Amino acid sequence: INNLDEINGGSNVAAAFWRVTEKAKPHNLYSSSDSLRRAAINAKYDLSTPPAQRGELPLIQEAEGKVSSDITVFYPNKLSMVRYQYNKGRMLYERFMGEQPHMTAKGEQLTAANVIVQYVSYQYIDGDGRLRLIMYGKGKALIFSGGRVINASWDKPIGKFTKYTDAQGKEILLAQGPTWIEVVTNATRIEY
């Protein structure tokens, strides 16, 4: 899987990202699908669509798990606290930063059909407290879908997609639509 990131991408992808002055770093970095696509074409990446890697719940099937309509992720910086509230009428989780709705530049609140909290190991990479998150291997996860939560496990071999399974080892089906993955350290407090 190829990467297009603002930090390590160099001049090949620099035009795909821009910063705005009305927000503080790191929350002022933006991109768009069109600019990322152009950068991928310039970098000669294969843009063919890979086959689906996960199953989806049929629209009429209800998610499994216990009822949980509110999720709060307490990141170390209080300003980075994230909350999701399930809107049963829309069948979506509405995203909040702190206590404010998390809005797009177009004034629309961010939403997700599924929210995954993925616990990962980490290493400190410098004296400023920056972390290297270990995104391969195995660990615990919480899968929120349809206003419910499932305790899960994740497994990601290097070079493969992450697989999420329940306590019986069965792959968890997600609702159709966007999925947000909140990557957290094992010590991060989560309320739901």
C-alpha positions as CSV (number, residue, x, y, z in Angstrom):
1,I,0.0,0.0,0.0
2,N,1.5,3.3,-1.0
3,N,1.5,6.4,1.2
4,L,0.8,10.0,0.4
5,D,1.7,11.9,3.5
6,E,2.6,15.5,4.1
7,I,5.5,14.7,6.4
8,N,7.5,12.2,4.3
9,G,6.1,12.7,0.9
10,G,8.5,15.4,-0.3
11,S,8.0,17.4,-3.5
12,N,6.0,14.6,-5.1
13,V,3.0,15.2,-2.8
14,A,3.6,18.7,-1.5
15,A,0.9,20.2,-3.7
16,A,-1.7,17.8,-2.3
17,F,-1.7,19.5,1.1
18,W,-2.2,23.0,2.3
19,R,-2.5,24.8,5.7
20,V,-4.9,27.5,6.8
21,T,-4.0,30.3,9.1
22,E,-7.1,30.5,11.2
23,K,-6.4,27.2,13.0
24,A,-3.4,26.0,15.0
25,K,-1.1,23.2,13.9
26,P,-1.7,20.3,13.6
27,H,-5.4,21.0,13.1
28,N,-4.8,23.3,10.1
29,L,-3.6,20.8,7.5
30,Y,-6.0,20.1,4.6
31,S,-6.2,18.0,1.5
32,S,-8.9,17.0,-1.0
33,S,-9.7,13.8,-2.9
34,D,-8.8,15.6,-6.2
35,S,-5.4,16.8,-5.0
36,L,-4.5,13.4,-3.5
37,R,-5.6,11.7,-6.7
38,R,-3.4,14.0,-8.8
39,A,-0.4,13.4,-6.5
40,A,-1.0,9.6,-6.7
41,I,-1.0,9.8,-10.5
42,N,2.2,11.9,-10.5
43,A,3.8,9.3,-8.2
44,K,2.7,6.6,-10.7
45,Y,0.7,4.7,-8.0
46,D,-1.7,2.0,-9.1
47,L,-5.2,3.5,-8.7
48,S,-7.2,0.5,-9.5
49,T,-9.9,-0.4,-7.0
50,P,-8.9,-3.3,-4.8
51,P,-11.5,-6.0,-4.0
52,A,-13.6,-5.4,-0.9
53,Q,-11.8,-6.6,2.2
54,R,-14.7,-6.6,4.7
55,G,-18.2,-7.7,4.7
56,E,-21.0,-5.2,5.4
57,L,-24.2,-5.6,7.3
58,P,-27.3,-5.7,5.1
59,L,-29.2,-2.5,5.5
60,I,-32.1,-4.3,7.3
61,Q,-29.9,-6.2,9.8
62,E,-29.3,-4.7,13.2
63,A,-25.8,-4.6,14.7
64,E,-24.9,-7.0,17.5
65,G,-23.6,-6.0,20.9
66,K,-24.8,-4.1,23.9
67,V,-26.6,-0.7,23.5
68,S,-24.1,2.3,23.6
69,S,-25.1,5.6,22.0
70,D,-22.4,7.9,23.3
71,I,-18.6,7.4,23.0
72,T,-15.9,9.7,24.5
73,V,-12.2,9.3,23.8
74,F,-10.0,11.2,26.3
75,Y,-6.8,11.9,24.4
76,P,-4.0,13.4,26.5
77,N,-4.6,17.0,25.3
78,K,-8.0,18.1,26.7
79,L,-8.6,20.1,23.5
80,S,-8.4,16.8,21.5
81,M,-11.1,15.1,23.4
82,V,-13.4,13.4,20.8
83,R,-17.0,12.4,21.4
84,Y,-19.5,10.6,19.1
85,Q,-23.3,10.6,19.7
86,Y,-25.4,8.1,17.9
87,N,-28.4,9.7,16.0
88,K,-30.8,6.8,15.7
89,G,-33.0,8.6,13.1
90,R,-30.0,9.1,10.7
91,M,-28.3,5.8,11.8
92,L,-25.0,7.7,12.1
93,Y,-22.6,8.8,14.8
94,E,-22.2,12.6,15.0
95,R,-18.6,13.7,15.9
96,F,-17.7,16.3,18.4
97,M,-14.3,17.9,19.3
98,G,-14.5,18.8,23.0
99,E,-18.2,19.8,23.4
100,Q,-18.5,21.4,19.9
101,P,-19.8,19.7,16.8
102,H,-16.8,18.8,14.6
103,M,-17.7,20.6,11.4
104,T,-16.2,20.5,7.9
105,A,-15.1,23.7,6.2
106,K,-18.5,23.6,4.4
107,G,-20.3,23.8,7.7
108,E,-21.5,20.1,7.8
109,Q,-21.0,18.0,10.9
110,L,-18.7,15.0,10.5
111,T,-20.5,11.7,10.8
112,A,-19.7,8.0,10.7
113,A,-21.7,4.8,10.3
114,N,-19.1,2.9,12.4
115,V,-16.6,4.0,15.0
116,I,-13.7,1.7,15.9
117,V,-11.5,2.3,18.9
118,Q,-8.3,0.4,18.2
119,Y,-5.8,0.0,21.1
120,V,-2.2,-0.1,20.0
121,S,1.3,-0.3,21.6
122,Y,3.6,2.6,21.3
123,Q,7.2,3.8,21.7
124,Y,8.4,7.3,22.6
125,I,10.5,8.7,19.7
126,D,11.9,11.8,21.4
127,G,12.1,13.9,24.5
128,D,9.0,15.9,23.4
129,G,6.8,13.0,24.1
130,R,6.0,12.2,20.5
131,L,4.9,8.6,19.9
132,R,5.4,5.9,17.3
133,L,2.2,4.0,17.3
134,I,2.6,0.3,16.5
135,M,-0.1,-0.3,13.8
136,Y,0.7,-4.0,13.1
137,G,0.4,-7.1,15.2
138,K,-2.7,-7.8,17.4
139,G,-4.7,-6.0,20.0
140,K,-8.0,-5.1,21.5
141,A,-10.7,-2.9,19.9
142,L,-14.2,-1.6,20.5
143,I,-16.5,-1.6,17.5
144,F,-19.5,0.8,17.6
145,S,-22.1,0.3,15.0
146,G,-25.9,0.9,15.0
147,G,-25.9,2.4,18.5
148,R,-24.3,-0.8,19.9
149,V,-20.7,-1.8,21.0
150,I,-18.8,-5.1,20.6
151,N,-15.6,-5.9,22.4
152,A,-13.3,-7.1,19.7
153,S,-9.8,-8.0,18.7
154,W,-7.8,-6.7,15.8
155,D,-5.1,-8.4,13.8
156,K,-2.9,-6.8,11.1
157,P,0.0,-8.6,9.6
158,I,2.6,-6.3,7.9
159,G,1.4,-5.5,4.4
160,K,-2.2,-6.7,4.9
161,F,-5.5,-5.1,5.9
162,T,-6.6,-5.1,9.6
163,K,-9.2,-7.7,10.5
164,Y,-11.6,-7.2,13.4
165,T,-13.1,-10.2,15.1
166,D,-15.5,-10.9,18.1
167,A,-14.7,-13.1,21.1
168,Q,-15.6,-16.3,19.1
169,G,-13.1,-15.3,16.3
170,K,-15.8,-14.4,13.8
171,E,-15.2,-11.4,11.6
172,I,-17.3,-8.4,12.6
173,L,-19.5,-6.9,9.9
174,L,-19.8,-3.1,9.8
175,A,-22.7,-0.9,8.7
176,Q,-22.5,0.5,5.2
177,G,-21.0,4.0,5.2
178,P,-17.9,5.8,6.5
179,T,-15.9,4.3,9.4
180,W,-13.7,6.3,11.7
181,I,-10.9,4.5,13.5
182,E,-9.7,6.2,16.7
183,V,-6.2,4.8,17.3
184,V,-5.4,5.0,21.0
185,T,-2.7,3.7,23.4
186,N,-3.7,1.0,25.9
187,A,-3.8,3.7,28.7
188,T,-6.3,6.0,26.9
189,R,-9.6,6.4,28.8
190,I,-12.7,5.6,26.8
191,E,-16.3,6.1,28.1
192,Y,-19.3,4.6,26.5
